[in-house]
């Protein structure tokens, strides 16, 4: 398995920090003009396809980019997927194809101290390798469209996601040579997925260069928000931690993440509320407080804006759906 290094990709020649393991760390500090967190994937000399299964949280589970093409399976949990200028909900079973240098991250909704050890399966391959494959084997030329769409984060759902996810999980038991054929099979699923099981999430025309210098700021903000969901969250404090004015911080966060700071906080809080409503018997009032809402009417309004349901209606709908699903087994 190849090593991974993370560096502070500073094109002005400042020193960079790196750790060569499937871990690594992001240097604190630095200038807002730094181009941010670049994940360098050092391939094994004997393998063109890199496979790994990191858990969450981990030092690599952050908003970042790298030159490799990535295929990412989420095996457990729910939360928000961030890709380019898009922020969308995800759940277990999602499979995504991420293009070269497209910033991305999956923020899981977890309780303090909780760890999702089996959350991810990740496969990396260099763009150059894919070009050689398609030029040498014309049968794979159909992959080109899927790889192009990967620049906007191509996501599978339904049966296509189940097929691709199964292949990705089984790669763990296969030899390096067999993983090459597994990669081809996964990309074939992307190439032939029906329109209702394949979609992109990043707006057309998105330029990853607009995120230059934002990764450190965005990652620090995500960490701050995630650790204070049940309490007060202040954009003033987040801006001070970033060493920026509130207005500059707000512009940078929205430009990079594609969503305003307050809207991002709301989505995380309501996503957390949805999980608690689904998986616990806590009262709506208790859940409201656990998600940082002191006012019931404000919580109900924000919940409806995000889900189209009231909290009580959401819980009833989920329980009814689960009951139907169990009865059909």
TAVENTA-V577932 format. One record per residue. N is the residue number from 1. SS is DSSP state (H for helix, E for strand, C for the rest). OMEGA is omega in radians with two decimals (999 if undefined). BURIAL is 1 if it has 9 or more other C-alpha atoms within 8 Angstrom, else 0. Layout:
BEGIN
N,SS,OMEGA,BURIAL  N,SS,OMEGA,BURIAL
END
This chain:
BEGIN
1,C,-3.12,0  2,C,3.12,1  3,E,3.11,1  4,E,3.04,1  5,E,3.01,1  6,E,-3.14,1  7,E,2.98,1  8,E,-3.00,1  9,C,-3.06,1  10,C,-3.05,1  11,C,3.09,0  12,C,3.00,0  13,C,3.11,0  14,C,-3.09,0  15,C,3.12,0  16,C,3.09,0  17,C,3.13,1  18,C,3.03,1  19,C,-3.07,1  20,C,3.06,1  21,C,3.04,0  22,C,-3.05,0  23,C,3.13,1  24,C,3.12,1  25,C,-3.13,1  26,C,-3.13,1  27,C,3.04,0  28,C,3.14,0  29,C,-3.11,0  30,C,-3.07,0  31,C,3.03,0  32,C,3.10,0  33,C,3.07,0  34,C,-3.12,1  35,C,2.90,1  36,C,-2.98,1  37,E,3.08,1  38,E,3.08,1  39,E,3.12,1  40,E,-3.12,1  41,E,-3.10,1  42,E,-3.02,0  43,C,2.98,1  44,C,-3.11,1  45,C,-3.10,0  46,C,-3.07,0  47,C,3.07,1  48,C,3.14,1  49,E,-3.12,1  50,E,-3.09,1  51,E,3.12,1  52,E,3.12,0  53,C,3.12,1  54,C,3.05,1  55,C,3.14,1  56,E,-0.04,1  57,C,3.04,0  58,C,-3.09,0  59,C,3.10,0  60,C,3.13,0  61,C,-3.13,1  62,C,3.14,1  63,C,-3.00,1  64,E,3.08,1  65,E,3.09,1  66,C,-3.07,1  67,C,-3.09,1  68,C,2.93,1  69,E,-3.09,1  70,E,2.96,1  71,E,-2.95,1  72,E,3.06,1  73,E,3.01,1  74,E,-3.08,1  75,C,3.14,1  76,C,3.07,1  77,C,3.05,1  78,E,3.13,1  79,E,-3.13,1  80,E,3.01,1  81,E,3.07,1  82,E,3.09,1  83,E,-3.10,1  84,C,-3.14,1  85,C,-3.11,1  86,E,3.01,1  87,E,-3.05,1  88,E,3.10,0  89,E,3.02,0  90,E,3.05,1  91,E,-3.12,1  92,C,-3.13,1  93,C,3.13,1  94,C,3.03,1  95,E,-3.09,1  96,E,3.04,1  97,E,-3.03,1  98,E,-3.09,1  99,C,-3.12,1  100,C,3.06,1  101,C,3.04,1  102,C,3.12,1  103,C,-3.08,1  104,E,3.12,1  105,E,3.00,1  106,E,-3.12,1  107,E,-3.09,1  108,E,3.05,1  109,C,-3.13,1  110,C,3.08,0  111,C,3.10,0  112,C,-3.14,0  113,C,-3.13,0  114,C,3.11,0  115,C,3.07,0  116,E,-3.00,1  117,C,-3.09,0  118,C,-2.96,1  119,C,-2.91,1  120,E,2.78,1  121,E,-3.04,1  122,E,3.09,1  123,E,-3.14,1  124,E,3.05,1  125,E,-3.11,1  126,C,3.06,1  127,H,3.14,1  128,H,3.12,0  129,H,3.13,1  130,H,3.11,1  131,H,3.10,0  132,H,3.13,0  133,H,-3.07,1  134,H,3.11,1  135,H,-3.13,0  136,H,-3.12,0  137,C,-3.09,0  138,H,3.11,0  139,H,-3.11,0  140,H,-3.09,1  141,C,3.12,1  142,C,3.11,0  143,H,-3.02,1  144,H,-3.11,0  145,H,3.12,0  146,H,3.12,1  147,H,3.07,1  148,H,3.13,0  149,H,3.12,1  150,H,3.06,1  151,H,3.06,1  152,H,-3.12,1  153,C,-3.11,1  154,E,-3.03,1  155,E,3.07,1  156,E,3.03,1  157,C,3.05,1  158,H,-3.09,0  159,H,3.11,0  160,H,3.10,1  161,H,3.13,1  162,H,3.13,1  163,H,-3.11,1  164,H,3.14,1  165,H,3.12,1  166,H,3.11,0  167,H,-3.12,1  168,H,3.13,1  169,H,-3.09,0  170,H,3.11,0  171,H,-3.11,1  172,H,-3.07,0  173,H,-3.00,0  174,C,3.08,1  175,C,3.12,0  176,H,3.14,0  177,H,-3.14,0  178,H,3.13,1  179,H,3.06,1  180,H,3.11,1  181,H,3.07,0  182,H,3.11,1  183,H,3.13,1  184,H,3.14,1  185,H,3.13,1  186,H,-3.13,1  187,H,3.08,1  188,H,3.06,1  189,H,3.10,1  190,H,-3.07,1  191,H,-3.04,1  192,H,3.12,0  193,C,3.09,1  194,C,-3.04,0  195,H,-3.11,0  196,H,3.09,0  197,H,-3.09,1  198,E,-3.11,1  199,E,3.07,1  200,E,-3.07,1  201,C,-3.09,1  202,C,-3.11,1  203,C,3.10,0  204,C,3.13,0  205,C,3.13,0  206,C,-3.14,1  207,C,3.14,0  208,H,-3.12,1  209,H,-3.13,0  210,H,-3.13,0  211,H,-3.12,1  212,C,3.13,1  213,C,-3.01,1  214,C,-2.97,1  215,H,-3.12,1  216,H,-3.12,1  217,H,-3.11,1  218,H,-3.13,1  219,H,3.10,1  220,H,3.13,1  221,H,3.12,1  222,H,3.14,0  223,H,3.13,0  224,H,-3.12,1  225,H,-3.07,1  226,H,-3.10,0  227,C,-3.12,0  228,C,-3.06,1  229,C,-3.08,1  230,C,-3.10,1  231,C,-3.13,0  232,C,3.08,0  233,C,-3.04,0  234,C,3.06,0  235,H,3.07,1  236,H,-3.14,0  237,H,3.12,0  238,H,3.13,1  239,H,3.12,1  240,H,3.10,1  241,H,3.12,0  242,H,-3.11,1  243,C,-3.08,0  244,C,2.98,1  245,C,-3.12,0  246,H,-3.11,1  247,H,3.13,0  248,H,3.11,0  249,H,-3.11,1  250,H,-3.14,1  251,H,-3.11,0  252,H,-3.12,1  253,H,-3.11,1  254,H,3.12,1  255,H,-3.07,1  256,H,-3.03,1  257,H,3.13,1  258,C,-3.13,1  259,C,3.13,1  260,C,-3.11,1  261,H,-3.11,1  262,H,3.11,0  263,H,3.11,0  264,H,3.09,1  265,H,-3.12,1  266,H,-3.13,1  267,H,3.11,1  268,H,-3.12,1  269,H,-3.14,1  270,H,3.05,1  271,H,3.09,1  272,H,3.11,1  273,H,3.12,1  274,H,-3.14,1  275,H,-3.13,1  276,H,3.10,1  277,H,-3.09,1  278,H,-2.93,1  279,H,-3.12,0  280,C,3.06,0  281,C,3.11,0  282,C,3.09,0  283,C,3.11,0  284,H,3.14,1  285,H,3.12,0  286,H,3.12,0  287,H,3.12,1  288,H,-3.14,1  289,H,3.14,1  290,H,-3.14,1  291,C,3.00,1  292,C,-3.14,1  293,C,3.10,1  294,C,-3.07,0  295,C,-3.07,0  296,H,-3.10,1  297,H,3.10,0  298,H,3.10,0  299,H,-3.13,1  300,H,-3.14,1  301,H,-3.14,0  302,H,3.13,1  303,H,-3.14,1  304,H,3.13,1  305,H,-3.10,0  306,H,-2.97,0  307,H,-3.05,0  308,C,3.14,0  309,C,2.92,1  310,C,3.11,1  311,H,3.13,1  312,H,3.10,0  313,H,3.10,0  314,H,-3.12,1  315,H,3.14,1  316,H,-3.12,0  317,H,-3.14,0  318,H,-3.14,1  319,H,3.11,1  320,H,3.12,0  321,H,3.12,0  322,H,3.13,0  323,H,3.12,0  324,H,-3.13,0  325,H,-3.14,0  326,H,-3.10,0  327,H,-3.12,0  328,C,3.14,0  329,C,999,0
END
